[in-house]
């Protein structure tokens, strides 16, 4: 068993193939993490944009007099 292990560790071809496999797995894992980070950033950007629109609508509604606000909101209700 020790002789087999020594042969694997001293054979440059086996070590090279092992290093290539480890490098490929590491690169794939790194790319997966980068993709997840990009998706989180994309979702955060979309949430920020929707929050800005929500704030803008609330400011517009708050600027209207009460009667005009009821009339405008009545056109949006489905009642």
N, CA, C and O atoms as a Maestro MAE file, in Angstrom:
{
 s_m_m2io_version
 :::
 2.0.0
}

f_m_ct {
 s_m_title
 :::
 protein
 m_atom[316] {
  # First column is atom index #
  i_m_mmod_type
  r_m_x_coord
  r_m_y_coord
  r_m_z_coord
  i_m_residue_number
  s_m_chain_name
  s_m_pdb_residue_name
  s_m_pdb_atom_name
  i_m_atomic_number
  :::
  1 25 0.836 -1.191 0.000 1 A "UNK " " N  " 7
  2 3 0.000 0.000 0.000 1 A "UNK " " CA " 6
  3 2 0.879 1.252 0.000 1 A "UNK " " C  " 6
  4 15 0.612 2.197 -0.743 1 A "UNK " " O  " 8
  5 25 1.907 1.263 0.816 2 A "UNK " " N  " 7
  6 3 2.805 2.411 0.882 2 A "UNK " " CA " 6
  7 2 3.558 2.578 -0.431 2 A "UNK " " C  " 6
  8 15 3.790 3.699 -0.883 2 A "UNK " " O  " 8
  9 25 3.934 1.471 -1.034 3 A "UNK " " N  " 7
  10 3 4.646 1.535 -2.302 3 A "UNK " " CA " 6
  11 2 3.755 2.118 -3.388 3 A "UNK " " C  " 6
  12 15 4.220 2.895 -4.221 3 A "UNK " " O  " 8
  13 25 2.493 1.755 -3.387 4 A "UNK " " N  " 7
  14 3 1.554 2.288 -4.375 4 A "UNK " " CA " 6
  15 2 1.361 3.795 -4.178 4 A "UNK " " C  " 6
  16 15 1.341 4.558 -5.143 4 A "UNK " " O  " 8
  17 25 1.223 4.203 -2.943 5 A "UNK " " N  " 7
  18 3 1.073 5.621 -2.635 5 A "UNK " " CA " 6
  19 2 2.331 6.391 -3.025 5 A "UNK " " C  " 6
  20 15 2.235 7.487 -3.577 5 A "UNK " " O  " 8
  21 25 3.486 5.845 -2.751 6 A "UNK " " N  " 7
  22 3 4.750 6.482 -3.123 6 A "UNK " " CA " 6
  23 2 4.861 6.596 -4.641 6 A "UNK " " C  " 6
  24 15 5.359 7.598 -5.153 6 A "UNK " " O  " 8
  25 25 4.403 5.579 -5.356 7 A "UNK " " N  " 7
  26 3 4.458 5.628 -6.813 7 A "UNK " " CA " 6
  27 2 3.556 6.731 -7.358 7 A "UNK " " C  " 6
  28 15 3.948 7.460 -8.269 7 A "UNK " " O  " 8
  29 25 2.333 6.859 -6.795 8 A "UNK " " N  " 7
  30 3 1.416 7.915 -7.228 8 A "UNK " " CA " 6
  31 2 2.011 9.296 -6.967 8 A "UNK " " C  " 6
  32 15 1.920 10.187 -7.812 8 A "UNK " " O  " 8
  33 25 2.618 9.469 -5.800 9 A "UNK " " N  " 7
  34 3 3.150 10.781 -5.435 9 A "UNK " " CA " 6
  35 2 4.447 11.117 -6.165 9 A "UNK " " C  " 6
  36 15 4.815 12.290 -6.238 9 A "UNK " " O  " 8
  37 25 5.127 10.156 -6.689 10 A "UNK " " N  " 7
  38 3 6.381 10.428 -7.390 10 A "UNK " " CA " 6
  39 2 6.202 10.448 -8.907 10 A "UNK " " C  " 6
  40 15 7.131 10.826 -9.622 10 A "UNK " " O  " 8
  41 25 5.056 10.058 -9.410 11 A "UNK " " N  " 7
  42 3 4.803 10.026 -10.845 11 A "UNK " " CA " 6
  43 2 4.298 11.406 -11.301 11 A "UNK " " C  " 6
  44 15 3.206 11.813 -10.902 11 A "UNK " " O  " 8
  45 25 5.061 12.128 -12.120 12 A "UNK " " N  " 7
  46 3 4.641 13.474 -12.522 12 A "UNK " " CA " 6
  47 2 3.381 13.487 -13.393 12 A "UNK " " C  " 6
  48 15 2.631 14.463 -13.372 12 A "UNK " " O  " 8
  49 25 3.146 12.438 -14.141 13 A "UNK " " N  " 7
  50 3 1.942 12.386 -14.984 13 A "UNK " " CA " 6
  51 2 0.691 12.291 -14.112 13 A "UNK " " C  " 6
  52 15 -0.287 13.003 -14.338 13 A "UNK " " O  " 8
  53 25 0.730 11.423 -13.132 14 A "UNK " " N  " 7
  54 3 -0.415 11.274 -12.216 14 A "UNK " " CA " 6
  55 2 -0.628 12.572 -11.435 14 A "UNK " " C  " 6
  56 15 -1.764 13.016 -11.269 14 A "UNK " " O  " 8
  57 25 0.451 13.176 -10.958 15 A "UNK " " N  " 7
  58 3 0.324 14.438 -10.223 15 A "UNK " " CA " 6
  59 2 -0.237 15.540 -11.114 15 A "UNK " " C  " 6
  60 15 -1.056 16.342 -10.665 15 A "UNK " " O  " 8
  61 25 0.192 15.588 -12.362 16 A "UNK " " N  " 7
  62 3 -0.311 16.593 -13.296 16 A "UNK " " CA " 6
  63 2 -1.795 16.426 -13.573 16 A "UNK " " C  " 6
  64 15 -2.540 17.405 -13.615 16 A "UNK " " O  " 8
  65 25 -2.221 15.188 -13.762 17 A "UNK " " N  " 7
  66 3 -3.654 14.941 -13.997 17 A "UNK " " CA " 6
  67 2 -4.469 15.287 -12.755 17 A "UNK " " C  " 6
  68 15 -5.549 15.869 -12.857 17 A "UNK " " O  " 8
  69 25 -3.952 14.932 -11.593 18 A "UNK " " N  " 7
  70 3 -4.659 15.269 -10.350 18 A "UNK " " CA " 6
  71 2 -4.772 16.776 -10.165 18 A "UNK " " C  " 6
  72 15 -5.814 17.286 -9.752 18 A "UNK " " O  " 8
  73 25 -3.691 17.481 -10.473 19 A "UNK " " N  " 7
  74 3 -3.722 18.941 -10.357 19 A "UNK " " CA " 6
  75 2 -4.705 19.542 -11.355 19 A "UNK " " C  " 6
  76 15 -5.393 20.510 -11.031 19 A "UNK " " O  " 8
  77 25 -4.781 18.990 -12.554 20 A "UNK " " N  " 7
  78 3 -5.716 19.493 -13.560 20 A "UNK " " CA " 6
  79 2 -7.156 19.288 -13.116 20 A "UNK " " C  " 6
  80 15 -7.996 20.167 -13.307 20 A "UNK " " O  " 8
  81 25 -7.443 18.145 -12.531 21 A "UNK " " N  " 7
  82 3 -8.806 17.877 -12.042 21 A "UNK " " CA " 6
  83 2 -9.159 18.838 -10.912 21 A "UNK " " C  " 6
  84 15 -10.259 19.389 -10.883 21 A "UNK " " O  " 8
  85 25 -8.235 19.037 -9.992 22 A "UNK " " N  " 7
  86 3 -8.487 19.953 -8.871 22 A "UNK " " CA " 6
  87 2 -8.669 21.381 -9.383 22 A "UNK " " C  " 6
  88 15 -9.537 22.107 -8.897 22 A "UNK " " O  " 8
  89 25 -7.860 21.786 -10.356 23 A "UNK " " N  " 7
  90 3 -7.981 23.133 -10.922 23 A "UNK " " CA " 6
  91 2 -9.326 23.311 -11.622 23 A "UNK " " C  " 6
  92 15 -9.962 24.355 -11.480 23 A "UNK " " O  " 8
  93 25 -9.759 22.318 -12.367 24 A "UNK " " N  " 7
  94 3 -11.041 22.407 -13.072 24 A "UNK " " CA " 6
  95 2 -12.203 22.493 -12.082 24 A "UNK " " C  " 6
  96 15 -13.129 23.279 -12.284 24 A "UNK " " O  " 8
  97 25 -12.164 21.706 -11.033 25 A "UNK " " N  " 7
  98 3 -13.222 21.756 -10.024 25 A "UNK " " CA " 6
  99 2 -13.227 23.097 -9.303 25 A "UNK " " C  " 6
  100 15 -14.289 23.652 -9.023 25 A "UNK " " O  " 8
  101 25 -12.052 23.612 -9.005 26 A "UNK " " N  " 7
  102 3 -11.959 24.910 -8.332 26 A "UNK " " CA " 6
  103 2 -12.504 26.028 -9.210 26 A "UNK " " C  " 6
  104 15 -13.220 26.908 -8.733 26 A "UNK " " O  " 8
  105 25 -12.161 25.991 -10.502 27 A "UNK " " N  " 7
  106 3 -12.644 27.006 -11.428 27 A "UNK " " CA " 6
  107 2 -14.174 26.932 -11.555 27 A "UNK " " C  " 6
  108 15 -14.846 27.963 -11.569 27 A "UNK " " O  " 8
  109 25 -14.705 25.744 -11.646 28 A "UNK " " N  " 7
  110 3 -16.159 25.591 -11.733 28 A "UNK " " CA " 6
  111 2 -16.864 26.107 -10.494 28 A "UNK " " C  " 6
  112 15 -17.907 26.752 -10.597 28 A "UNK " " O  " 8
  113 25 -16.311 25.832 -9.332 29 A "UNK " " N  " 7
  114 3 -16.899 26.304 -8.081 29 A "UNK " " CA " 6
  115 2 -16.839 27.827 -8.006 29 A "UNK " " C  " 6
  116 15 -17.790 28.468 -7.558 29 A "UNK " " O  " 8
  117 25 -15.713 28.407 -8.446 30 A "UNK " " N  " 7
  118 3 -15.564 29.853 -8.432 30 A "UNK " " CA " 6
  119 2 -16.577 30.502 -9.375 30 A "UNK " " C  " 6
  120 15 -17.148 31.540 -9.040 30 A "UNK " " O  " 8
  121 25 -16.805 29.916 -10.532 31 A "UNK " " N  " 7
  122 3 -17.765 30.456 -11.487 31 A "UNK " " CA " 6
  123 2 -19.193 30.363 -10.945 31 A "UNK " " C  " 6
  124 15 -20.011 31.255 -11.171 31 A "UNK " " O  " 8
  125 25 -19.477 29.297 -10.243 32 A "UNK " " N  " 7
  126 3 -20.812 29.139 -9.650 32 A "UNK " " CA " 6
  127 2 -21.065 30.228 -8.614 32 A "UNK " " C  " 6
  128 15 -22.153 30.802 -8.562 32 A "UNK " " O  " 8
  129 25 -20.057 30.509 -7.788 33 A "UNK " " N  " 7
  130 3 -20.198 31.567 -6.784 33 A "UNK " " CA " 6
  131 2 -20.330 32.940 -7.445 33 A "UNK " " C  " 6
  132 15 -21.099 33.781 -6.980 33 A "UNK " " O  " 8
  133 25 -19.589 33.166 -8.516 34 A "UNK " " N  " 7
  134 3 -19.678 34.444 -9.218 34 A "UNK " " CA " 6
  135 2 -21.063 34.627 -9.833 34 A "UNK " " C  " 6
  136 15 -21.601 35.734 -9.822 34 A "UNK " " O  " 8
  137 25 -21.640 33.567 -10.362 35 A "UNK " " N  " 7
  138 3 -22.985 33.647 -10.928 35 A "UNK " " CA " 6
  139 2 -24.035 33.945 -9.862 35 A "UNK " " C  " 6
  140 15 -24.969 34.711 -10.096 35 A "UNK " " O  " 8
  141 25 -23.875 33.340 -8.701 36 A "UNK " " N  " 7
  142 3 -24.820 33.592 -7.605 36 A "UNK " " CA " 6
  143 2 -24.714 35.045 -7.138 36 A "UNK " " C  " 6
  144 15 -25.723 35.685 -6.845 36 A "UNK " " O  " 8
  145 25 -23.494 35.552 -7.073 37 A "UNK " " N  " 7
  146 3 -23.305 36.934 -6.653 37 A "UNK " " CA " 6
  147 2 -23.912 37.893 -7.671 37 A "UNK " " C  " 6
  148 15 -24.529 38.889 -7.292 37 A "UNK " " O  " 8
  149 25 -23.744 37.607 -8.946 38 A "UNK " " N  " 7
  150 3 -24.322 38.448 -9.991 38 A "UNK " " CA " 6
  151 2 -25.848 38.449 -9.908 38 A "UNK " " C  " 6
  152 15 -26.477 39.490 -10.101 38 A "UNK " " O  " 8
  153 25 -26.442 37.305 -9.624 39 A "UNK " " N  " 7
  154 3 -27.904 37.224 -9.502 39 A "UNK " " CA " 6
  155 2 -28.398 38.017 -8.296 39 A "UNK " " C  " 6
  156 15 -29.419 38.701 -8.380 39 A "UNK " " O  " 8
  157 25 -27.679 37.930 -7.174 40 A "UNK " " N  " 7
  158 3 -28.060 38.715 -5.992 40 A "UNK " " CA " 6
  159 2 -27.982 40.214 -6.284 40 A "UNK " " C  " 6
  160 15 -28.855 40.975 -5.865 40 A "UNK " " O  " 8
  161 25 -26.944 40.638 -7.000 41 A "UNK " " N  " 7
  162 3 -26.810 42.047 -7.355 41 A "UNK " " CA " 6
  163 2 -27.933 42.490 -8.288 41 A "UNK " " C  " 6
  164 15 -28.443 43.603 -8.164 41 A "UNK " " O  " 8
  165 25 -28.314 41.628 -9.213 42 A "UNK " " N  " 7
  166 3 -29.399 41.942 -10.149 42 A "UNK " " CA " 6
  167 2 -30.723 42.105 -9.394 42 A "UNK " " C  " 6
  168 15 -31.492 43.024 -9.676 42 A "UNK " " O  " 8
  169 25 -30.984 41.217 -8.441 43 A "UNK " " N  " 7
  170 3 -32.219 41.310 -7.666 43 A "UNK " " CA " 6
  171 2 -32.224 42.545 -6.770 43 A "UNK " " C  " 6
  172 15 -33.261 43.186 -6.599 43 A "UNK " " O  " 8
  173 25 -31.072 42.879 -6.201 44 A "UNK " " N  " 7
  174 3 -30.984 44.072 -5.360 44 A "UNK " " CA " 6
  175 2 -31.245 45.327 -6.192 44 A "UNK " " C  " 6
  176 15 -31.916 46.249 -5.728 44 A "UNK " " O  " 8
  177 25 -30.729 45.366 -7.396 45 A "UNK " " N  " 7
  178 3 -30.968 46.509 -8.294 45 A "UNK " " CA " 6
  179 2 -32.452 46.622 -8.620 45 A "UNK " " C  " 6
  180 15 -33.001 47.724 -8.614 45 A "UNK " " O  " 8
  181 25 -33.107 45.500 -8.906 46 A "UNK " " N  " 7
  182 3 -34.539 45.527 -9.219 46 A "UNK " " CA " 6
  183 2 -35.356 45.989 -8.014 46 A "UNK " " C  " 6
  184 15 -36.326 46.729 -8.174 46 A "UNK " " O  " 8
  185 25 -34.974 45.562 -6.811 47 A "UNK " " N  " 7
  186 3 -35.688 45.994 -5.606 47 A "UNK " " CA " 6
  187 2 -35.514 47.491 -5.377 47 A "UNK " " C  " 6
  188 15 -36.454 48.174 -4.970 47 A "UNK " " O  " 8
  189 25 -34.321 47.996 -5.635 48 A "UNK " " N  " 7
  190 3 -34.066 49.423 -5.475 48 A "UNK " " CA " 6
  191 2 -34.918 50.232 -6.449 48 A "UNK " " C  " 6
  192 15 -35.499 51.251 -6.075 48 A "UNK " " O  " 8
  193 25 -34.989 49.778 -7.690 49 A "UNK " " N  " 7
  194 3 -35.807 50.481 -8.680 49 A "UNK " " CA " 6
  195 2 -37.286 50.465 -8.306 49 A "UNK " " C  " 6
  196 15 -37.977 51.474 -8.447 49 A "UNK " " O  " 8
  197 25 -37.771 49.318 -7.831 50 A "UNK " " N  " 7
  198 3 -39.187 49.249 -7.461 50 A "UNK " " CA " 6
  199 2 -39.470 50.107 -6.228 50 A "UNK " " C  " 6
  200 15 -40.545 50.699 -6.124 50 A "UNK " " O  " 8
  201 25 -38.522 50.182 -5.294 51 A "UNK " " N  " 7
  202 3 -38.694 51.036 -4.129 51 A "UNK " " CA " 6
  203 2 -38.732 52.506 -4.543 51 A "UNK " " C  " 6
  204 15 -39.511 53.283 -3.990 51 A "UNK " " O  " 8
  205 25 -37.905 52.891 -5.503 52 A "UNK " " N  " 7
  206 3 -37.909 54.269 -5.992 52 A "UNK " " CA " 6
  207 2 -39.255 54.617 -6.625 52 A "UNK " " C  " 6
  208 15 -39.786 55.705 -6.402 52 A "UNK " " O  " 8
  209 25 -39.804 53.696 -7.413 53 A "UNK " " N  " 7
  210 3 -41.107 53.923 -8.039 53 A "UNK " " CA " 6
  211 2 -42.188 54.037 -6.972 53 A "UNK " " C  " 6
  212 15 -43.065 54.896 -7.062 53 A "UNK " " O  " 8
  213 25 -42.128 53.177 -5.965 54 A "UNK " " N  " 7
  214 3 -43.114 53.208 -4.885 54 A "UNK " " CA " 6
  215 2 -43.051 54.550 -4.150 54 A "UNK " " C  " 6
  216 15 -44.087 55.149 -3.862 54 A "UNK " " O  " 8
  217 25 -41.854 55.015 -3.850 55 A "UNK " " N  " 7
  218 3 -41.703 56.293 -3.160 55 A "UNK " " CA " 6
  219 2 -42.214 57.445 -4.022 55 A "UNK " " C  " 6
  220 15 -42.828 58.385 -3.516 55 A "UNK " " O  " 8
  221 25 -41.957 57.365 -5.310 56 A "UNK " " N  " 7
  222 3 -42.412 58.415 -6.212 56 A "UNK " " CA " 6
  223 2 -43.940 58.454 -6.272 56 A "UNK " " C  " 6
  224 15 -44.534 59.532 -6.270 56 A "UNK " " O  " 8
  225 25 -44.569 57.293 -6.325 57 A "UNK " " N  " 7
  226 3 -46.040 57.233 -6.350 57 A "UNK " " CA " 6
  227 2 -46.613 57.764 -5.045 57 A "UNK " " C  " 6
  228 15 -47.586 58.518 -5.054 57 A "UNK " " O  " 8
  229 25 -46.015 57.377 -3.921 58 A "UNK " " N  " 7
  230 3 -46.510 57.869 -2.637 58 A "UNK " " CA " 6
  231 2 -46.370 59.385 -2.531 58 A "UNK " " C  " 6
  232 15 -47.251 60.056 -1.994 58 A "UNK " " O  " 8
  233 25 -45.266 59.924 -3.042 59 A "UNK " " N  " 7
  234 3 -45.089 61.374 -3.027 59 A "UNK " " CA " 6
  235 2 -46.119 62.058 -3.914 59 A "UNK " " C  " 6
  236 15 -46.654 63.103 -3.544 59 A "UNK " " O  " 8
  237 25 -46.403 61.488 -5.074 60 A "UNK " " N  " 7
  238 3 -47.396 62.067 -5.975 60 A "UNK " " CA " 6
  239 2 -48.784 62.030 -5.356 60 A "UNK " " C  " 6
  240 15 -49.528 63.006 -5.452 60 A "UNK " " O  " 8
  241 25 -49.141 60.930 -4.727 61 A "UNK " " N  " 7
  242 3 -50.459 60.807 -4.098 61 A "UNK " " CA " 6
  243 2 -50.550 61.734 -2.894 61 A "UNK " " C  " 6
  244 15 -51.589 62.348 -2.651 61 A "UNK " " O  " 8
  245 25 -49.464 61.833 -2.147 62 A "UNK " " N  " 7
  246 3 -49.467 62.718 -0.975 62 A "UNK " " CA " 6
  247 2 -49.563 64.181 -1.349 62 A "UNK " " C  " 6
  248 15 -50.021 64.982 -0.533 62 A "UNK " " O  " 8
  249 25 -49.155 64.562 -2.537 63 A "UNK " " N  " 7
  250 3 -49.196 65.953 -2.963 63 A "UNK " " CA " 6
  251 2 -50.588 66.365 -3.429 63 A "UNK " " C  " 6
  252 15 -50.884 67.559 -3.488 63 A "UNK " " O  " 8
  253 25 -51.442 65.412 -3.757 64 A "UNK " " N  " 7
  254 3 -52.801 65.734 -4.227 64 A "UNK " " CA " 6
  255 2 -53.710 66.070 -3.057 64 A "UNK " " C  " 6
  256 15 -53.532 65.538 -1.961 64 A "UNK " " O  " 8
  257 25 -54.686 66.949 -3.276 65 A "UNK " " N  " 7
  258 3 -55.711 67.164 -2.244 65 A "UNK " " CA " 6
  259 2 -56.526 65.877 -2.048 65 A "UNK " " C  " 6
  260 15 -56.548 65.014 -2.925 65 A "UNK " " O  " 8
  261 25 -57.174 65.759 -0.925 66 A "UNK " " N  " 7
  262 3 -57.874 64.520 -0.565 66 A "UNK " " CA " 6
  263 2 -58.910 64.118 -1.618 66 A "UNK " " C  " 6
  264 15 -58.971 62.944 -1.985 66 A "UNK " " O  " 8
  265 25 -59.709 65.037 -2.104 67 A "UNK " " N  " 7
  266 3 -60.738 64.716 -3.092 67 A "UNK " " CA " 6
  267 2 -60.137 64.241 -4.407 67 A "UNK " " C  " 6
  268 15 -60.635 63.296 -5.018 67 A "UNK " " O  " 8
  269 25 -59.083 64.889 -4.834 68 A "UNK " " N  " 7
  270 3 -58.434 64.492 -6.090 68 A "UNK " " CA " 6
  271 2 -57.753 63.138 -5.934 68 A "UNK " " C  " 6
  272 15 -57.730 62.336 -6.868 68 A "UNK " " O  " 8
  273 25 -57.200 62.888 -4.755 69 A "UNK " " N  " 7
  274 3 -56.554 61.598 -4.514 69 A "UNK " " CA " 6
  275 2 -57.580 60.470 -4.552 69 A "UNK " " C  " 6
  276 15 -57.318 59.412 -5.124 69 A "UNK " " O  " 8
  277 25 -58.765 60.693 -3.936 70 A "UNK " " N  " 7
  278 3 -59.808 59.666 -3.959 70 A "UNK " " CA " 6
  279 2 -60.278 59.398 -5.386 70 A "UNK " " C  " 6
  280 15 -60.495 58.251 -5.776 70 A "UNK " " O  " 8
  281 25 -60.430 60.466 -6.151 71 A "UNK " " N  " 7
  282 3 -60.875 60.317 -7.533 71 A "UNK " " CA " 6
  283 2 -59.829 59.537 -8.358 71 A "UNK " " C  " 6
  284 15 -60.175 58.640 -9.127 71 A "UNK " " O  " 8
  285 25 -58.559 59.893 -8.184 72 A "UNK " " N  " 7
  286 3 -57.485 59.212 -8.922 72 A "UNK " " CA " 6
  287 2 -57.362 57.754 -8.496 72 A "UNK " " C  " 6
  288 15 -57.218 56.874 -9.345 72 A "UNK " " O  " 8
  289 25 -57.417 57.490 -7.209 73 A "UNK " " N  " 7
  290 3 -57.309 56.112 -6.725 73 A "UNK " " CA " 6
  291 2 -58.548 55.301 -7.076 73 A "UNK " " C  " 6
  292 15 -58.470 54.079 -7.197 73 A "UNK " " O  " 8
  293 25 -59.678 55.955 -7.239 74 A "UNK " " N  " 7
  294 3 -60.901 55.243 -7.622 74 A "UNK " " CA " 6
  295 2 -60.794 54.655 -9.023 74 A "UNK " " C  " 6
  296 15 -61.405 53.627 -9.317 74 A "UNK " " O  " 8
  297 25 -60.032 55.295 -9.874 75 A "UNK " " N  " 7
  298 3 -59.874 54.751 -11.220 75 A "UNK " " CA " 6
  299 2 -58.994 53.493 -11.213 75 A "UNK " " C  " 6
  300 15 -59.039 52.699 -12.152 75 A "UNK " " O  " 8
  301 25 -58.212 53.317 -10.174 76 A "UNK " " N  " 7
  302 3 -57.320 52.158 -10.088 76 A "UNK " " CA " 6
  303 2 -57.956 50.983 -9.335 76 A "UNK " " C  " 6
  304 15 -57.492 49.849 -9.455 76 A "UNK " " O  " 8
  305 25 -58.999 51.246 -8.570 77 A "UNK " " N  " 7
  306 3 -59.597 50.157 -7.790 77 A "UNK " " CA " 6
  307 2 -60.461 49.297 -8.698 77 A "UNK " " C  " 6
  308 15 -60.953 49.751 -9.730 77 A "UNK " " O  " 8
  309 25 -60.634 48.042 -8.290 78 A "UNK " " N  " 7
  310 3 -61.429 47.107 -9.087 78 A "UNK " " CA " 6
  311 2 -62.750 46.784 -8.395 78 A "UNK " " C  " 6
  312 15 -63.278 45.683 -8.551 78 A "UNK " " O  " 8
  313 25 -63.268 47.707 -7.656 79 A "UNK " " N  " 7
  314 3 -64.466 47.452 -6.883 79 A "UNK " " CA " 6
  315 2 -65.727 47.742 -7.538 79 A "UNK " " C  " 6
  316 15 -66.789 47.551 -6.945 79 A "UNK " " O  " 8
  :::
 }
 m_bond[315] {
  # First column is bond index #
  i_m_from
  i_m_to
  i_m_order
  :::
  1 1 2 1
  2 2 3 1
  3 3 4 2
  4 3 5 1
  5 5 6 1
  6 6 7 1
  7 7 8 2
  8 7 9 1
  9 9 10 1
  10 10 11 1
  11 11 12 2
  12 11 13 1
  13 13 14 1
  14 14 15 1
  15 15 16 2
  16 15 17 1
  17 17 18 1
  18 18 19 1
  19 19 20 2
  20 19 21 1
  21 21 22 1
  22 22 23 1
  23 23 24 2
  24 23 25 1
  25 25 26 1
  26 26 27 1
  27 27 28 2
  28 27 29 1
  29 29 30 1
  30 30 31 1
  31 31 32 2
  32 31 33 1
  33 33 34 1
  34 34 35 1
  35 35 36 2
  36 35 37 1
  37 37 38 1
  38 38 39 1
  39 39 40 2
  40 39 41 1
  41 41 42 1
  42 42 43 1
  43 43 44 2
  44 43 45 1
  45 45 46 1
  46 46 47 1
  47 47 48 2
  48 47 49 1
  49 49 50 1
  50 50 51 1
  51 51 52 2
  52 51 53 1
  53 53 54 1
  54 54 55 1
  55 55 56 2
  56 55 57 1
  57 57 58 1
  58 58 59 1
  59 59 60 2
  60 59 61 1
  61 61 62 1
  62 62 63 1
  63 63 64 2
  64 63 65 1
  65 65 66 1
  66 66 67 1
  67 67 68 2
  68 67 69 1
  69 69 70 1
  70 70 71 1
  71 71 72 2
  72 71 73 1
  73 73 74 1
  74 74 75 1
  75 75 76 2
  76 75 77 1
  77 77 78 1
  78 78 79 1
  79 79 80 2
  80 79 81 1
  81 81 82 1
  82 82 83 1
  83 83 84 2
  84 83 85 1
  85 85 86 1
  86 86 87 1
  87 87 88 2
  88 87 89 1
  89 89 90 1
  90 90 91 1
  91 91 92 2
  92 91 93 1
  93 93 94 1
  94 94 95 1
  95 95 96 2
  96 95 97 1
  97 97 98 1
  98 98 99 1
  99 99 100 2
  100 99 101 1
  101 101 102 1
  102 102 103 1
  103 103 104 2
  104 103 105 1
  105 105 106 1
  106 106 107 1
  107 107 108 2
  108 107 109 1
  109 109 110 1
  110 110 111 1
  111 111 112 2
  112 111 113 1
  113 113 114 1
  114 114 115 1
  115 115 116 2
  116 115 117 1
  117 117 118 1
  118 118 119 1
  119 119 120 2
  120 119 121 1
  121 121 122 1
  122 122 123 1
  123 123 124 2
  124 123 125 1
  125 125 126 1
  126 126 127 1
  127 127 128 2
  128 127 129 1
  129 129 130 1
  130 130 131 1
  131 131 132 2
  132 131 133 1
  133 133 134 1
  134 134 135 1
  135 135 136 2
  136 135 137 1
  137 137 138 1
  138 138 139 1
  139 139 140 2
  140 139 141 1
  141 141 142 1
  142 142 143 1
  143 143 144 2
  144 143 145 1
  145 145 146 1
  146 146 147 1
  147 147 148 2
  148 147 149 1
  149 149 150 1
  150 150 151 1
  151 151 152 2
  152 151 153 1
  153 153 154 1
  154 154 155 1
  155 155 156 2
  156 155 157 1
  157 157 158 1
  158 158 159 1
  159 159 160 2
  160 159 161 1
  161 161 162 1
  162 162 163 1
  163 163 164 2
  164 163 165 1
  165 165 166 1
  166 166 167 1
  167 167 168 2
  168 167 169 1
  169 169 170 1
  170 170 171 1
  171 171 172 2
  172 171 173 1
  173 173 174 1
  174 174 175 1
  175 175 176 2
  176 175 177 1
  177 177 178 1
  178 178 179 1
  179 179 180 2
  180 179 181 1
  181 181 182 1
  182 182 183 1
  183 183 184 2
  184 183 185 1
  185 185 186 1
  186 186 187 1
  187 187 188 2
  188 187 189 1
  189 189 190 1
  190 190 191 1
  191 191 192 2
  192 191 193 1
  193 193 194 1
  194 194 195 1
  195 195 196 2
  196 195 197 1
  197 197 198 1
  198 198 199 1
  199 199 200 2
  200 199 201 1
  201 201 202 1
  202 202 203 1
  203 203 204 2
  204 203 205 1
  205 205 206 1
  206 206 207 1
  207 207 208 2
  208 207 209 1
  209 209 210 1
  210 210 211 1
  211 211 212 2
  212 211 213 1
  213 213 214 1
  214 214 215 1
  215 215 216 2
  216 215 217 1
  217 217 218 1
  218 218 219 1
  219 219 220 2
  220 219 221 1
  221 221 222 1
  222 222 223 1
  223 223 224 2
  224 223 225 1
  225 225 226 1
  226 226 227 1
  227 227 228 2
  228 227 229 1
  229 229 230 1
  230 230 231 1
  231 231 232 2
  232 231 233 1
  233 233 234 1
  234 234 235 1
  235 235 236 2
  236 235 237 1
  237 237 238 1
  238 238 239 1
  239 239 240 2
  240 239 241 1
  241 241 242 1
  242 242 243 1
  243 243 244 2
  244 243 245 1
  245 245 246 1
  246 246 247 1
  247 247 248 2
  248 247 249 1
  249 249 250 1
  250 250 251 1
  251 251 252 2
  252 251 253 1
  253 253 254 1
  254 254 255 1
  255 255 256 2
  256 255 257 1
  257 257 258 1
  258 258 259 1
  259 259 260 2
  260 259 261 1
  261 261 262 1
  262 262 263 1
  263 263 264 2
  264 263 265 1
  265 265 266 1
  266 266 267 1
  267 267 268 2
  268 267 269 1
  269 269 270 1
  270 270 271 1
  271 271 272 2
  272 271 273 1
  273 273 274 1
  274 274 275 1
  275 275 276 2
  276 275 277 1
  277 277 278 1
  278 278 279 1
  279 279 280 2
  280 279 281 1
  281 281 282 1
  282 282 283 1
  283 283 284 2
  284 283 285 1
  285 285 286 1
  286 286 287 1
  287 287 288 2
  288 287 289 1
  289 289 290 1
  290 290 291 1
  291 291 292 2
  292 291 293 1
  293 293 294 1
  294 294 295 1
  295 295 296 2
  296 295 297 1
  297 297 298 1
  298 298 299 1
  299 299 300 2
  300 299 301 1
  301 301 302 1
  302 302 303 1
  303 303 304 2
  304 303 305 1
  305 305 306 1
  306 306 307 1
  307 307 308 2
  308 307 309 1
  309 309 310 1
  310 310 311 1
  311 311 312 2
  312 311 313 1
  313 313 314 1
  314 314 315 1
  315 315 316 2
  :::
 }
}
